[in-house]
Amino acid sequence: METKADLDNLLLWLGPDRSTGSQRYVEVRKKLVVLFEYRGCTAPEDLADKTLDRTARAILKPGFTFDGNPIAYLRGVARNVYLESLRESRTVSHEGLPELADTAAQVPFNSGVEELSVCLDQCLAELPGDKRALLLRYYQGDKSAKIDGRLQQANEEGIALNTLRIQVFRLRKAVRECVERCARAREMKFRF
């Protein structure tokens, strides 16, 4: 917390008085740490603190209203903090499809990178062979080699480069949606 006033406001938001709010704060922080540990985060305590700090700042904003259990609000903030930590870490890398892996890294689920990789492999396997080959080839190479490869791929397919981009965009969208469905199906709901 930036100031003692921020902490006091958060404690009063969590409970009817400062004492009850303090007890609730300790319980909530422990549960947030467990939540982030369960999701495989490397710094669960930091993420729990970040969640509480962000909530404390949010409730001070003019016009803030939230009717309901504060835990539900904290759960939403924790989800956003978790997703941000995934984007910041960018630990997911799937050979040949870095952009798809980065997009899929934003999908929330609890078991970690291995499970995401399984979902990505499963979704790629569901694509027809020619579409899968087109998508994998599109992402081969580095920098200028990738650009040259895409030009060559478009020429070999007998289509304009922009048409190739549109086809790949649609394939990426289908794979991303499949990965999201797979990850949600595998995700075990964690409630606190």
VEXDREN-2710 file (C-alpha; in Angstrom, 1 decimal):
% VEXDREN-2710
k/r/px/py/pz
1/MET/0.0/0.0/0.0
2/GLU/1.2/3.5/-0.8
3/THR/-0.2/5.1/2.4
4/LYS/-1.8/4.1/5.7
5/ALA/-5.0/5.7/4.4
6/ASP/-5.0/3.2/1.5
7/LEU/-4.7/0.3/3.9
8/ASP/-7.4/1.7/6.2
9/ASN/-9.8/2.1/3.4
10/LEU/-9.2/-1.4/2.2
11/LEU/-9.6/-2.9/5.6
12/LEU/-12.9/-1.0/6.1
13/TRP/-14.0/-2.2/2.7
14/LEU/-13.2/-5.8/3.6
15/GLY/-15.0/-5.7/7.0
16/PRO/-17.4/-3.7/9.1
17/ASP/-14.5/-2.4/11.2
18/ARG/-10.7/-2.2/11.1
19/SER/-10.2/-5.3/13.3
20/THR/-12.5/-7.5/11.2
21/GLY/-11.1/-6.1/8.0
22/SER/-7.5/-6.9/9.2
23/GLN/-8.5/-10.5/9.9
24/ARG/-10.2/-10.7/6.5
25/TYR/-7.1/-9.1/4.8
26/VAL/-4.8/-11.8/6.3
27/GLU/-7.2/-14.6/5.1
28/VAL/-7.6/-13.1/1.7
29/ARG/-3.9/-12.6/1.2
30/LYS/-3.1/-16.2/2.2
31/LYS/-5.8/-17.5/-0.3
32/LEU/-4.4/-15.2/-3.1
33/VAL/-0.9/-16.6/-2.5
34/VAL/-2.3/-20.2/-2.7
35/LEU/-4.2/-19.2/-5.8
36/PHE/-1.1/-17.9/-7.6
37/GLU/1.0/-20.9/-6.4
38/TYR/-1.6/-23.2/-7.8
39/ARG/-1.4/-21.4/-11.1
40/GLY/2.3/-22.0/-11.2
41/CYS/3.4/-18.3/-10.7
42/THR/7.0/-17.8/-9.7
43/ALA/6.3/-14.9/-7.2
44/PRO/2.9/-15.6/-5.7
45/GLU/3.4/-13.3/-2.7
46/ASP/4.2/-10.4/-5.0
47/LEU/1.2/-11.1/-7.1
48/ALA/-1.0/-11.3/-4.1
49/ASP/0.3/-7.9/-2.8
50/LYS/-0.1/-6.4/-6.3
51/THR/-3.8/-7.6/-6.3
52/LEU/-4.4/-6.0/-2.9
53/ASP/-2.6/-2.8/-3.8
54/ARG/-4.5/-2.5/-7.1
55/THR/-7.8/-3.1/-5.2
56/ALA/-6.9/-0.5/-2.6
57/ARG/-6.3/2.1/-5.3
58/ALA/-9.5/1.2/-7.2
59/ILE/-11.8/1.6/-4.2
60/LEU/-10.4/5.1/-3.6
61/LYS/-11.3/6.3/-7.1
62/PRO/-14.2/8.7/-7.3
63/GLY/-17.4/6.9/-8.3
64/PHE/-16.2/3.4/-7.4
65/THR/-19.1/1.2/-6.6
66/PHE/-19.2/-2.5/-6.1
67/ASP/-22.3/-4.3/-4.7
68/GLY/-21.5/-7.7/-3.5
69/ASN/-18.9/-9.8/-1.8
70/PRO/-15.4/-8.1/-1.9
71/ILE/-14.0/-11.5/-2.5
72/ALA/-15.6/-11.6/-5.9
73/TYR/-14.1/-8.3/-6.8
74/LEU/-10.6/-9.4/-5.6
75/ARG/-11.0/-12.6/-7.6
76/GLY/-11.5/-10.5/-10.8
77/VAL/-8.5/-8.3/-10.0
78/ALA/-6.4/-11.4/-9.2
79/ARG/-7.3/-12.9/-12.6
80/ASN/-6.2/-9.7/-14.4
81/VAL/-2.9/-9.7/-12.4
82/TYR/-2.4/-13.3/-13.3
83/LEU/-3.0/-12.7/-17.0
84/GLU/-0.6/-9.7/-16.9
85/SER/2.1/-11.8/-15.3
86/LEU/1.7/-14.4/-18.1
87/ARG/2.1/-11.7/-20.8
88/GLU/5.1/-10.2/-19.0
89/SER/6.9/-13.6/-18.5
90/ARG/6.3/-14.8/-22.1
91/THR/7.6/-18.1/-21.1
92/VAL/5.6/-20.0/-23.6
93/SER/7.4/-20.8/-26.8
94/HIS/6.2/-23.3/-29.3
95/GLU/8.8/-24.0/-32.0
96/GLY/7.7/-22.6/-35.3
97/LEU/4.7/-20.7/-33.9
98/PRO/5.9/-18.0/-31.6
99/GLU/3.0/-15.6/-32.3
100/LEU/0.4/-18.3/-31.7
101/ALA/2.1/-19.3/-28.5
102/ASP/2.1/-15.7/-27.3
103/THR/-1.6/-15.3/-28.1
104/ALA/-2.3/-18.6/-26.3
105/ALA/-0.2/-17.6/-23.3
106/GLN/-3.0/-15.2/-22.5
107/VAL/-5.4/-18.0/-21.9
108/PRO/-6.0/-18.6/-18.2
109/PHE/-5.5/-22.1/-16.8
110/ASN/-3.9/-23.6/-13.8
111/SER/-1.5/-26.3/-14.8
112/GLY/1.2/-24.3/-16.5
113/VAL/3.1/-24.2/-19.8
114/GLU/3.0/-28.0/-20.4
115/GLU/-0.8/-28.1/-20.5
116/LEU/-0.9/-25.1/-22.9
117/SER/1.6/-26.9/-25.2
118/VAL/-0.6/-30.0/-25.1
119/CYS/-3.6/-28.0/-26.1
120/LEU/-1.7/-26.2/-28.9
121/ASP/-0.4/-29.5/-30.3
122/GLN/-3.9/-31.0/-30.1
123/CYS/-5.4/-28.1/-31.9
124/LEU/-2.7/-28.1/-34.6
125/ALA/-3.3/-31.8/-35.1
126/GLU/-7.0/-31.1/-35.7
127/LEU/-6.2/-28.9/-38.7
128/PRO/-6.3/-30.5/-42.2
129/GLY/-2.7/-31.4/-43.2
130/ASP/-2.5/-28.7/-46.0
131/LYS/-3.7/-26.0/-43.6
132/ARG/-1.4/-27.1/-40.8
133/ALA/1.6/-27.1/-43.3
134/LEU/0.6/-23.7/-44.6
135/LEU/0.5/-22.3/-41.1
136/LEU/3.7/-23.9/-39.9
137/ARG/5.6/-22.8/-43.0
138/TYR/4.4/-19.2/-42.6
139/TYR/6.2/-18.9/-39.3
140/GLN/9.5/-20.5/-40.4
141/GLY/12.7/-18.4/-40.4
142/ASP/13.9/-15.3/-38.8
143/LYS/13.5/-11.7/-39.7
144/SER/14.3/-11.2/-43.4
145/ALA/14.3/-14.9/-44.0
146/LYS/10.7/-15.1/-42.7
147/ILE/9.7/-12.3/-45.1
148/ASP/11.3/-13.9/-48.1
149/GLY/9.8/-17.2/-47.1
150/ARG/6.3/-15.7/-47.0
151/LEU/6.8/-14.1/-50.4
152/GLN/8.0/-17.5/-51.8
153/GLN/5.1/-19.3/-50.1
154/ALA/2.5/-16.9/-51.7
155/ASN/4.1/-17.4/-55.1
156/GLU/4.1/-21.1/-54.8
157/GLU/0.4/-21.1/-53.7
158/GLY/-0.4/-18.8/-56.6
159/ILE/-1.9/-16.2/-54.4
160/ALA/-1.2/-12.6/-53.4
161/LEU/0.8/-12.0/-50.2
162/ASN/-2.2/-10.3/-48.6
163/THR/-4.4/-13.3/-49.4
164/LEU/-1.9/-15.5/-47.7
165/ARG/-1.9/-13.2/-44.6
166/ILE/-5.7/-13.4/-44.5
167/GLN/-5.6/-17.2/-44.7
168/VAL/-3.1/-17.4/-41.9
169/PHE/-5.0/-14.9/-39.8
170/ARG/-8.1/-17.1/-40.1
171/LEU/-6.2/-20.2/-39.3
172/ARG/-4.6/-18.5/-36.2
173/LYS/-8.0/-17.5/-35.0
174/ALA/-9.3/-21.0/-35.3
175/VAL/-6.3/-22.4/-33.5
176/ARG/-6.5/-19.7/-30.8
177/GLU/-10.2/-20.5/-30.2
178/CYS/-9.5/-24.2/-30.0
179/VAL/-6.6/-23.6/-27.5
180/GLU/-8.9/-21.4/-25.4
181/ARG/-11.6/-24.1/-25.4
182/CYS/-9.1/-26.8/-24.6
183/ALA/-7.5/-24.8/-21.8
184/ARG/-10.9/-24.0/-20.3
185/ALA/-12.0/-27.6/-20.4
186/ARG/-8.8/-28.6/-18.6
187/GLU/-8.9/-25.8/-16.1
188/MET/-10.1/-26.8/-12.6
189/LYS/-12.0/-24.0/-11.0
190/PHE/-10.2/-22.6/-7.9
191/ARG/-12.5/-20.9/-5.5
192/PHE/-11.5/-19.2/-2.3
END
